[in-house]
Amino acid sequence: MDNPIIAFEHFSFKYRTQEEPTLVDLNLKIHKGEKILITGPSGCGKSTIAHCINGLIPSSYPGELSGSLVVDGVKPSEEGVFGMSHKVGTILQDTNGQFIGLTVAEDIAFALENEARSQEESFQKVEQA
């Protein structure tokens, strides 16, 4: 089988503000084309897993991590949120809370602005969309 697109190996994470780790010795491999569902009660680590994959951990949520996580050939902890945003998309549980503008065009323009695209290029991309 091909290399996994996401691979957690003996991965643990403890938020700085907590005494006990949220993730303990997580081993998970997801291959291209696979569809998975992660379920569980509130506080069990579902969002923490997503934050690790998209680079928010440890960039925006500091804490102690150990083990290995590789996403599409890179380590999110080294790549950072901006770098991972080119590889990983995130859909929030509350989809209404994830939008910035009142229109799709405003949301597209916001994303392009965060990538430091020129106004001219952003306008063209919004028109194309």
C-alpha positions as protocol buffer text, in pm:
chain_id: "A"
residue {
  index: 1
  type: MET
  ca { x: 0 y: 0 z: 0 }
}
residue {
  index: 2
  type: ASP
  ca { x: 115 y: 358 z: -65 }
}
residue {
  index: 3
  type: ASN
  ca { x: 256 y: 580 z: 206 }
}
residue {
  index: 4
  type: PRO
  ca { x: -18 y: 725 z: 424 }
}
residue {
  index: 5
  type: ILE
  ca { x: -126 y: 1083 z: 358 }
}
residue {
  index: 6
  type: ILE
  ca { x: -159 y: 1130 z: 738 }
}
residue {
  index: 7
  type: ALA
  ca { x: 45 y: 929 z: 987 }
}
residue {
  index: 8
  type: PHE
  ca { x: 39 y: 963 z: 1367 }
}
residue {
  index: 9
  type: GLU
  ca { x: 299 y: 741 z: 1535 }
}
residue {
  index: 10
  type: HIS
  ca { x: 311 y: 719 z: 1915 }
}
residue {
  index: 11
  type: PHE
  ca { x: 179 y: 1075 z: 1915 }
}
residue {
  index: 12
  type: SER
  ca { x: 83 y: 1243 z: 2243 }
}
residue {
  index: 13
  type: PHE
  ca { x: -22 y: 1600 z: 2319 }
}
residue {
  index: 14
  type: LYS
  ca { x: -90 y: 1784 z: 2643 }
}
residue {
  index: 15
  type: TYR
  ca { x: -227 y: 2139 z: 2638 }
}
residue {
  index: 16
  type: ARG
  ca { x: -21 y: 2377 z: 2847 }
}
residue {
  index: 17
  type: THR
  ca { x: -324 y: 2454 z: 3066 }
}
residue {
  index: 18
  type: GLN
  ca { x: -408 y: 2091 z: 3145 }
}
residue {
  index: 19
  type: GLU
  ca { x: -254 y: 1843 z: 3383 }
}
residue {
  index: 20
  type: GLU
  ca { x: -331 y: 1532 z: 3177 }
}
residue {
  index: 21
  type: PRO
  ca { x: -263 y: 1483 z: 2805 }
}
residue {
  index: 22
  type: THR
  ca { x: -557 y: 1491 z: 2565 }
}
residue {
  index: 23
  type: LEU
  ca { x: -392 y: 1254 z: 2317 }
}
residue {
  index: 24
  type: VAL
  ca { x: -189 y: 959 z: 2445 }
}
residue {
  index: 25
  type: ASP
  ca { x: 18 y: 731 z: 2220 }
}
residue {
  index: 26
  type: LEU
  ca { x: -204 y: 784 z: 1914 }
}
residue {
  index: 27
  type: ASN
  ca { x: -122 y: 556 z: 1621 }
}
residue {
  index: 28
  type: LEU
  ca { x: -327 y: 627 z: 1310 }
}
residue {
  index: 29
  type: LYS
  ca { x: -255 y: 599 z: 938 }
}
residue {
  index: 30
  type: ILE
  ca { x: -487 y: 740 z: 675 }
}
residue {
  index: 31
  type: HIS
  ca { x: -420 y: 662 z: 310 }
}
residue {
  index: 32
  type: LYS
  ca { x: -521 y: 867 z: 9 }
}
residue {
  index: 33
  type: GLY
  ca { x: -883 y: 803 z: -82 }
}
residue {
  index: 34
  type: GLU
  ca { x: -980 y: 663 z: 258 }
}
residue {
  index: 35
  type: LYS
  ca { x: -1272 y: 812 z: 443 }
}
residue {
  index: 36
  type: ILE
  ca { x: -1267 y: 800 z: 820 }
}
residue {
  index: 37
  type: LEU
  ca { x: -1496 y: 915 z: 1098 }
}
residue {
  index: 38
  type: ILE
  ca { x: -1368 y: 1014 z: 1440 }
}
residue {
  index: 39
  type: THR
  ca { x: -1641 y: 1011 z: 1704 }
}
residue {
  index: 40
  type: GLY
  ca { x: -1651 y: 1046 z: 2078 }
}
residue {
  index: 41
  type: PRO
  ca { x: -1779 y: 1255 z: 2366 }
}
residue {
  index: 42
  type: SER
  ca { x: -1691 y: 1618 z: 2419 }
}
residue {
  index: 43
  type: GLY
  ca { x: -1332 y: 1660 z: 2533 }
}
residue {
  index: 44
  type: CYS
  ca { x: -1202 y: 1327 z: 2403 }
}
residue {
  index: 45
  type: GLY
  ca { x: -960 y: 1481 z: 2151 }
}
residue {
  index: 46
  type: LYS
  ca { x: -1144 y: 1498 z: 1818 }
}
residue {
  index: 47
  type: SER
  ca { x: -1073 y: 1869 z: 1765 }
}
residue {
  index: 48
  type: THR
  ca { x: -722 y: 1826 z: 1903 }
}
residue {
  index: 49
  type: ILE
  ca { x: -648 y: 1571 z: 1630 }
}
residue {
  index: 50
  type: ALA
  ca { x: -775 y: 1818 z: 1366 }
}
residue {
  index: 51
  type: HIS
  ca { x: -570 y: 2102 z: 1517 }
}
residue {
  index: 52
  type: CYS
  ca { x: -258 y: 1885 z: 1502 }
}
residue {
  index: 53
  type: ILE
  ca { x: -320 y: 1801 z: 1136 }
}
residue {
  index: 54
  type: ASN
  ca { x: -384 y: 2160 z: 1024 }
}
residue {
  index: 55
  type: GLY
  ca { x: -90 y: 2302 z: 1221 }
}
residue {
  index: 56
  type: LEU
  ca { x: -283 y: 2498 z: 1484 }
}
residue {
  index: 57
  type: ILE
  ca { x: -109 y: 2276 z: 1738 }
}
residue {
  index: 58
  type: PRO
  ca { x: 148 y: 2381 z: 1848 }
}
residue {
  index: 59
  type: SER
  ca { x: 138 y: 2720 z: 1668 }
}
residue {
  index: 60
  type: SER
  ca { x: -183 y: 2856 z: 1822 }
}
residue {
  index: 61
  type: TYR
  ca { x: -237 y: 2607 z: 2104 }
}
residue {
  index: 62
  type: PRO
  ca { x: 92 y: 2559 z: 2289 }
}
residue {
  index: 63
  type: GLY
  ca { x: 165 y: 2245 z: 2481 }
}
residue {
  index: 64
  type: GLU
  ca { x: 385 y: 1940 z: 2503 }
}
residue {
  index: 65
  type: LEU
  ca { x: 390 y: 1700 z: 2211 }
}
residue {
  index: 66
  type: SER
  ca { x: 582 y: 1383 z: 2151 }
}
residue {
  index: 67
  type: GLY
  ca { x: 590 y: 1118 z: 1884 }
}
residue {
  index: 68
  type: SER
  ca { x: 555 y: 1180 z: 1513 }
}
residue {
  index: 69
  type: LEU
  ca { x: 292 y: 1332 z: 1285 }
}
residue {
  index: 70
  type: VAL
  ca { x: 346 y: 1358 z: 910 }
}
residue {
  index: 71
  type: VAL
  ca { x: 86 y: 1505 z: 673 }
}
residue {
  index: 72
  type: ASP
  ca { x: 149 y: 1478 z: 300 }
}
residue {
  index: 73
  type: GLY
  ca { x: 522 y: 1440 z: 360 }
}
residue {
  index: 74
  type: VAL
  ca { x: 569 y: 1728 z: 606 }
}
residue {
  index: 75
  type: LYS
  ca { x: 553 y: 1774 z: 982 }
}
residue {
  index: 76
  type: PRO
  ca { x: 281 y: 2028 z: 1070 }
}
residue {
  index: 77
  type: SER
  ca { x: 473 y: 2137 z: 1381 }
}
residue {
  index: 78
  type: GLU
  ca { x: 759 y: 2248 z: 1155 }
}
residue {
  index: 79
  type: GLU
  ca { x: 551 y: 2371 z: 860 }
}
residue {
  index: 80
  type: GLY
  ca { x: 324 y: 2601 z: 1063 }
}
residue {
  index: 81
  type: VAL
  ca { x: -35 y: 2706 z: 1006 }
}
residue {
  index: 82
  type: PHE
  ca { x: 31 y: 2905 z: 688 }
}
residue {
  index: 83
  type: GLY
  ca { x: 227 y: 2623 z: 526 }
}
residue {
  index: 84
  type: MET
  ca { x: -32 y: 2365 z: 622 }
}
residue {
  index: 85
  type: SER
  ca { x: -316 y: 2581 z: 486 }
}
residue {
  index: 86
  type: HIS
  ca { x: -192 y: 2490 z: 138 }
}
residue {
  index: 87
  type: LYS
  ca { x: -232 y: 2119 z: 216 }
}
residue {
  index: 88
  type: VAL
  ca { x: -521 y: 2093 z: 463 }
}
residue {
  index: 89
  type: GLY
  ca { x: -868 y: 2245 z: 466 }
}
residue {
  index: 90
  type: THR
  ca { x: -1073 y: 2266 z: 784 }
}
residue {
  index: 91
  type: ILE
  ca { x: -1451 y: 2275 z: 817 }
}
residue {
  index: 92
  type: LEU
  ca { x: -1570 y: 2378 z: 1161 }
}
residue {
  index: 93
  type: GLN
  ca { x: -1852 y: 2207 z: 1348 }
}
residue {
  index: 94
  type: ASP
  ca { x: -2041 y: 2538 z: 1349 }
}
residue {
  index: 95
  type: THR
  ca { x: -2021 y: 2618 z: 978 }
}
residue {
  index: 96
  type: ASN
  ca { x: -2182 y: 2960 z: 1029 }
}
residue {
  index: 97
  type: GLY
  ca { x: -1895 y: 3058 z: 1258 }
}
residue {
  index: 98
  type: GLN
  ca { x: -1623 y: 2992 z: 1003 }
}
residue {
  index: 99
  type: PHE
  ca { x: -1723 y: 3253 z: 747 }
}
residue {
  index: 100
  type: ILE
  ca { x: -1573 y: 3602 z: 752 }
}
residue {
  index: 101
  type: GLY
  ca { x: -1778 y: 3794 z: 497 }
}
residue {
  index: 102
  type: LEU
  ca { x: -2141 y: 3810 z: 402 }
}
residue {
  index: 103
  type: THR
  ca { x: -2074 y: 3673 z: 53 }
}
residue {
  index: 104
  type: VAL
  ca { x: -1867 y: 3395 z: -99 }
}
residue {
  index: 105
  type: ALA
  ca { x: -1667 y: 3663 z: -283 }
}
residue {
  index: 106
  type: GLU
  ca { x: -1569 y: 3828 z: 48 }
}
residue {
  index: 107
  type: ASP
  ca { x: -1456 y: 3495 z: 193 }
}
residue {
  index: 108
  type: ILE
  ca { x: -1246 y: 3416 z: -115 }
}
residue {
  index: 109
  type: ALA
  ca { x: -1092 y: 3764 z: -107 }
}
residue {
  index: 110
  type: PHE
  ca { x: -1013 y: 3724 z: 264 }
}
residue {
  index: 111
  type: ALA
  ca { x: -825 y: 3399 z: 199 }
}
residue {
  index: 112
  type: LEU
  ca { x: -628 y: 3557 z: -85 }
}
residue {
  index: 113
  type: GLU
  ca { x: -545 y: 3858 z: 132 }
}
residue {
  index: 114
  type: ASN
  ca { x: -405 y: 3623 z: 397 }
}
residue {
  index: 115
  type: GLU
  ca { x: -180 y: 3474 z: 129 }
}
residue {
  index: 116
  type: ALA
  ca { x: -47 y: 3827 z: 58 }
}
residue {
  index: 117
  type: ARG
  ca { x: -191 y: 3828 z: -296 }
}
residue {
  index: 118
  type: SER
  ca { x: -217 y: 4165 z: -472 }
}
residue {
  index: 119
  type: GLN
  ca { x: -555 y: 4335 z: -495 }
}
residue {
  index: 120
  type: GLU
  ca { x: -549 y: 4297 z: -873 }
}
residue {
  index: 121
  type: GLU
  ca { x: -482 y: 3923 z: -853 }
}
residue {
  index: 122
  type: SER
  ca { x: -744 y: 3882 z: -579 }
}
residue {
  index: 123
  type: PHE
  ca { x: -1003 y: 4064 z: -788 }
}
residue {
  index: 124
  type: GLN
  ca { x: -930 y: 3838 z: -1087 }
}
residue {
  index: 125
  type: LYS
  ca { x: -955 y: 3522 z: -874 }
}
residue {
  index: 126
  type: VAL
  ca { x: -1284 y: 3633 z: -720 }
}
residue {
  index: 127
  type: GLU
  ca { x: -1423 y: 3707 z: -1067 }
}
residue {
  index: 128
  type: GLN
  ca { x: -1313 y: 3362 z: -1189 }
}
residue {
  index: 129
  type: ALA
  ca { x: -1482 y: 3191 z: -896 }
}
